């Protein structure tokens, strides 16, 4: 828009210059005519029109040759002056013509530039028109796609509504199944707890009898045979029932449930009771017939490592020094206190398989053990294969057992 106005102003200015040039030409022609008239008036004493009507030369007036020479010189001087003036005017008009030519060239150059700009604008307009057509076609394509997507969206909404209704139905069925499962689990927990209490009461009664016979053995060593008979009364089936009951109770509680501590206390008490009965059996039979199978078999279950347990272990060590045991202390993510078991092998001979059999845990777990690395010092080493030797630490094994949510190795 601005370039159009500039072009219009330049055209008007060029027209004005051309008009002024024509006007100056006319004025120059008139000036020349006036000069010719004045010259004739001065030399001849009359106007050119009068000369045509009735003029006479100087010779007819009787003038002498000297006067005619003076008149001719005067006319010559006048002609020279007029010639100089005409030359000056000619130079002036030439200069004006050059100036006008320069203005004309500048205007023509500007006109060429403006024509180039107009051509560029036309090209840009053509590109914009093509882009507009392309955008219009893209808009039509997008509208068609939007209509298609709207149709698909409607179908998806209908399918989603159907699946929501099916999900609500399955949700109701699932809630009913969960409720029934919770009721069954609650009943099973109560049944297992009752069975564990019964077995524990039975073991406590046997423990009281063992304490009485232990006191009798201190007075009379021969009466140790009665303690042996009491230990033999605790069959493998009874221990298996107690063990399974405690394991079922532990699995029914969450990882951070405080009931795990109660179960740990029960396991510790049962292990302590069996050790005391085993000590009484050793004192009654002698070291040649020591059979700690039941105690070791039950001690493989998770056992709290408390000061009382350590005291019982220290008291039992003199009687069982004939077999080499390795003390194993391990931590789990379900209890805040560590657990301890004894493995009937020397330190350096215990493999990961022996450790797994000792703790006897169902499921997938990861096993880490405290070890000494020559480069990094104290580290936690993870073992994967059953034949890997478990590293020791200050005469015992310290380990961590963590549940592995992934696939079993």
C-alpha positions in Angstrom: 0.0 0.0 0.0 2.8 2.4 0.9 4.7 1.6 -2.3 1.5 2.4 -4.4 1.2 5.9 -2.8 4.9 6.5 -3.4 4.5 5.6 -7.1 1.6 7.9 -7.5 3.5 10.8 -5.8 6.5 10.2 -8.2 4.2 10.3 -11.2 2.6 13.6 -10.2 6.1 15.1 -9.5 7.3 14.0 -13.0 4.2 15.5 -14.6 4.8 18.8 -12.8 8.5 18.9 -13.9 7.4 18.3 -17.6 4.9 21.1 -17.4 7.5 23.5 -15.9 9.9 22.5 -18.7 7.3 23.3 -21.4 6.4 26.6 -19.7 10.1 27.6 -19.6 10.5 26.7 -23.3 7.5 29.0 -24.1 8.9 31.8 -22.0 12.3 31.5 -23.7 10.7 31.7 -27.1 8.7 34.8 -26.1 11.9 36.4 -24.7 13.7 35.8 -27.9 10.9 37.5 -29.9 11.0 40.5 -27.5 14.8 40.8 -27.9 14.5 40.7 -31.7 11.8 43.4 -31.6 13.9 45.6 -29.3 17.0 45.1 -31.5 15.1 46.1 -34.6 13.7 49.1 -32.7 17.1 50.3 -31.6 18.8 49.8 -35.0 16.1 50.7 -37.4 14.0 53.0 -35.3 10.9 51.0 -36.0 9.3 47.7 -35.3 9.6 44.8 -37.7 5.9 45.3 -38.7 6.6 48.9 -39.5 9.6 47.9 -41.6 7.4 45.7 -43.7 4.9 48.5 -44.3 7.4 51.3 -45.0 11.1 51.2 -44.1 14.0 52.6 -45.9 17.7 51.8 -45.7 20.3 54.3 -44.3 21.8 54.9 -47.7 18.7 56.4 -49.0 18.8 58.9 -46.2 22.0 60.3 -47.6 24.3 59.1 -44.7 28.0 58.9 -45.4 30.0 55.7 -45.2 31.6 56.5 -41.8 28.2 56.8 -40.3 27.1 53.6 -41.9 30.3 52.0 -40.5 29.5 53.2 -37.0 26.0 51.9 -37.3 27.2 48.6 -38.6 29.7 48.4 -35.7 27.0 49.2 -33.3 24.8 46.6 -34.7 27.7 44.1 -34.6 28.4 44.9 -30.9 24.7 44.6 -30.2 24.7 41.3 -32.0 27.7 40.1 -30.1 26.1 41.1 -26.8 22.9 39.4 -27.8 24.9 36.3 -28.9 26.7 36.3 -25.4 23.4 36.6 -23.7 21.9 33.9 -25.8 24.9 31.7 -25.1 24.4 32.3 -21.4 20.8 31.5 -21.7 21.6 28.4 -23.7 24.1 27.3 -21.0 21.5 28.0 -18.4 18.9 26.0 -20.3 21.4 23.2 -20.9 22.1 23.1 -17.2 18.4 23.0 -16.4 18.0 20.3 -19.1 20.8 18.3 -17.4 19.2 18.7 -14.0 15.9 17.7 -15.4 17.6 14.7 -17.1 19.2 13.7 -13.8 15.8 14.0 -12.1 14.3 12.0 -14.9 17.0 9.3 -14.5 16.6 9.2 -10.8 12.8 8.9 -11.2 13.3 6.2 -13.8 15.7 4.3 -11.4 13.1 4.6 -8.6 10.5 3.5 -11.1 12.6 0.4 -11.9 13.1 -0.3 -8.2 9.4 0.1 -7.5 8.6 -2.2 -10.5 11.0 -4.8 -9.0 9.2 -4.4 -5.6 5.9 -4.7 -7.3 7.1 -7.9 -9.1 8.3 -9.3 -5.7 5.0 -8.5 -4.1 3.2 -10.2 -7.0 5.4 -13.3 -6.5 4.7 -13.2 -2.8 1.0 -12.8 -3.4 1.2 -15.8 -5.7 3.0 -17.8 -3.1 0.5 -16.8 -0.5 -2.4 -17.7 -2.8 -0.8 -21.1 -3.3 -0.3 -21.6 0.4 -3.8 -20.5 1.0 -5.1 -23.1 -1.4 -2.8 -25.8 0.2 -4.1 -24.8 3.7 -7.6 -25.0 2.4 -7.1 -28.5 1.1 -5.4 -29.4 4.4 -8.3 -28.0 6.3 -10.7 -30.1 4.3 -8.5 -33.2 5.0 -8.4 -32.4 8.7 -12.2 -31.9 8.8 -12.6 -35.3 7.2 -10.2 -36.8 9.7 -12.0 -35.1 12.6 -15.3 -36.5 11.4 -13.7 -39.9 11.2 -12.2 -39.6 14.7 -15.5 -38.4 16.1 -17.2 -41.4 14.7 -14.5 -43.7 16.2 -14.8 -41.8 19.5 -18.5 -42.5 19.6 -17.9 -46.2 19.0 -15.2 -46.2 21.7 -17.5 -44.5 24.1 -20.2 -47.1 23.5 -17.6 -49.9 23.9 -16.3 -48.2 27.1 -19.8 -48.0 28.5 -20.3 -51.7 27.9 -16.9 -52.6 29.4 -17.7 -50.3 32.4 -20.9 -52.3 33.0 -19.0 -55.6 32.7 -16.3 -54.2 35.0 -18.9 -53.3 37.6 -20.3 -56.8 37.4 -16.9 -58.4 37.7 -16.1 -55.9 40.6 -19.1 -57.1 42.5 -18.2 -60.7 41.9 -14.6 -60.0 43.0 -15.7 -58.2 46.1 -17.9 -61.2 47.0 -15.0 -63.6 46.4 -12.6 -61.4 48.4 -15.1 -61.3 51.3 -15.5 -65.1 51.2 -11.7 -65.4 51.0 -11.2 -63.1 54.0 -13.8 -65.1 56.0 -12.0 -68.3 55.1 -8.6 -66.8 55.9 -9.9 -65.5 59.3 -11.3 -68.9 60.1 -8.0 -70.5 59.1 -6.0 -68.1 61.2 -8.1 -68.8 64.3 -7.9 -72.5 63.7 -4.1 -72.4 63.3 -3.7 -70.2 66.3 -5.8 -72.6 68.4 -3.8 -75.5 67.2 -0.5 -73.6 67.9 -1.8 -72.8 71.4 -2.7 -76.4 72.0 0.7 -77.7 70.8 2.4 -75.0 72.8 0.5 -75.9 76.0 1.5 -79.5 75.4 5.1 -78.6 74.9 5.0 -76.4 78.0 3.7 -79.3 80.1 6.5 -81.5 78.7 8.9 -78.7 79.6 7.6 -78.6 83.2 8.1 -82.4 83.4 11.6 -81.9 82.0 12.4 -79.3 84.6 11.3 -81.7 87.3 13.5 -84.5 85.9 16.3 -82.1 85.4 16.2 -81.2 89.1 16.1 -84.9 89.8 19.0 -85.6 87.6 21.1 -83.1 89.5 20.4 -85.1 92.6 20.7 -88.5 91.0 22.3 -88.9 87.6 20.7 -92.4 87.1 17.2 -90.9 86.8 18.2 -89.2 83.5 16.6 -92.1 81.7 13.2 -90.7 82.6 14.2 -87.4 80.8 15.2 -89.4 77.8 11.8 -91.0 77.7 10.2 -87.6 77.9 12.2 -86.4 74.9 11.3 -89.5 73.0 7.6 -88.7 73.7 7.9 -85.6 71.5 7.6 -87.2 68.2 8.7 -85.8 64.8 5.0 -85.4 63.9 4.4 -83.2 66.9 7.3 -80.9 66.0 6.2 -80.8 62.3 2.7 -79.8 63.4 4.0 -77.0 65.6 6.4 -75.9 62.9 3.7 -75.8 60.2 1.3 -73.9 62.6 3.9 -71.2 63.3 4.7 -70.9 59.6 1.1 -70.6 58.7 0.5 -67.9 61.4 3.5 -65.9 60.2 2.4 -66.0 56.5 -1.0 -64.7 57.4 0.4 -61.5 58.9 1.8 -58.6 56.9 5.6 -57.9 56.7 5.5 -55.2 59.5 2.8 -56.7 61.7 3.8 -56.7 65.4 2.5 -60.2 65.8 5.8 -61.4 64.1 7.6 -60.5 67.4 5.2 -62.7 69.3 5.8 -65.6 66.9 9.5 -65.1 67.3 9.2 -65.3 71.1 7.2 -68.5 70.7 9.9 -70.0 68.5 12.6 -68.9 70.8 10.8 -70.4 73.8 10.2 -73.7 72.0 13.8 -73.9 70.9 15.0 -73.1 74.4 12.7 -75.8 75.8 14.0 -78.4 73.4 17.6 -77.5 74.2 17.0 -77.9 77.9 15.4 -81.3 77.3 18.3 -82.3 75.0 20.7 -81.3 77.8 18.8 -83.5 80.2 18.9 -86.3 77.7 22.7 -85.9 77.3 23.2 -86.0 81.0 21.1 -89.1 81.2 22.5 -91.1 78.3 26.1 -89.8 78.1 27.9 -88.3 75.1 28.0 -91.5 73.1 24.3 -91.5 72.3 23.8 -87.8 71.6 21.1 -87.4 69.0 20.3 -83.6 68.5 18.2 -84.3 65.4 14.9 -83.0 66.7 16.5 -79.8 68.2 18.5 -79.0 65.0 15.5 -79.9 62.9 13.3 -77.3 64.7 16.1 -74.7 65.1 16.2 -74.4 61.4 13.0 -72.4 61.7 13.5 -68.6 62.2 14.7 -68.1 65.7 15.1 -64.7 67.5 18.6 -64.0 68.7 18.1 -62.5 72.2 20.3 -62.5 75.3 18.3 -65.4 76.7 18.9 -67.5 73.7 22.6 -66.7 73.8 22.6 -67.8 77.4 21.0 -71.1 76.6 23.4 -71.7 73.8 26.4 -71.0 76.0 25.1 -73.3 78.6 24.5 -76.1 76.1 27.9 -75.7 74.4 29.9 -77.8 76.8 27.7 -80.9 76.3 27.6 -80.7 72.5 31.3 -79.8 71.8 31.8 -83.2 70.1 30.2 -81.9 66.8 31.5 -78.7 65.0 28.8 -76.1 64.6 28.8 -72.8 62.8 26.7 -70.0 64.3 24.6 -68.2 61.7 23.0 -64.8 62.4 20.7 -63.5 59.7 18.3 -60.6 59.2 15.0 -60.5 57.3 12.6 -57.7 56.1 9.8 -59.0 58.3 11.3 -58.6 61.7 13.2 -55.9 63.5 15.5 -58.4 65.4 18.0 -60.9 63.9 17.6 -64.6 63.9 20.2 -67.3 64.7 20.6 -70.9 63.7 23.4 -73.5 64.1 24.7 -75.4 61.1 26.6 -78.7 61.8 29.6 -77.8 59.7 32.8 -75.9 60.1 33.2 -72.3 59.0 34.4 -72.4 55.4 32.5 -75.6 54.6 29.0 -74.1 54.8 27.5 -73.7 51.3 24.5 -71.7 50.3 22.4 -74.9 50.0 23.2 -75.7 53.7 22.0 -72.2 54.7 18.8 -72.6 52.7 18.1 -75.9 54.3 18.8 -74.4 57.7 16.3 -71.5 57.5 13.8 -73.6 55.4 11.9 -70.8 53.8 9.4 -71.3 51.0 9.4 -68.9 48.1 12.1 -66.9 46.2 14.7 -65.0 48.2 18.0 -63.1 47.7 20.9 -63.9 50.0 23.5 -61.4 51.1 26.4 -62.1 53.5 28.9 -60.0 55.3 32.4 -60.5 53.9 35.8 -58.9 53.9 37.1 -57.7 50.5 40.9 -56.9 50.2 40.2 -53.8 48.1 37.0 -52.3 49.6 37.0 -53.7 53.1 33.7 -54.8 54.6 31.1 -55.6 52.0 27.8 -57.4 51.5 28.3 -60.3 49.1 25.3 -61.8 47.3 25.4 -65.6 46.5 23.3 -67.2 43.8 24.4 -70.9 43.4 23.8 -73.6 45.9 27.4 -74.8 45.9 28.8 -71.3 46.7 30.7 -71.2 50.0 29.2 -68.8 52.5 31.8 -66.2 53.7 32.4 -65.9 57.4 32.9 -62.9 59.6 34.8 -63.1 63.0 34.1 -66.8 63.5 30.4 -66.7 62.4 28.2 -66.0 59.4 26.2 -62.8 59.2 23.5 -62.7 56.4 20.5 -60.9 55.1 17.5 -62.7 53.5 15.2 -60.6 51.3 12.2 -61.6 49.4 12.6 -61.6 45.6 9.5 -60.5 43.8 10.9 -61.7 40.4 11.2 -65.2 39.0 13.2 -67.7 40.9 16.7 -68.4 40.1 
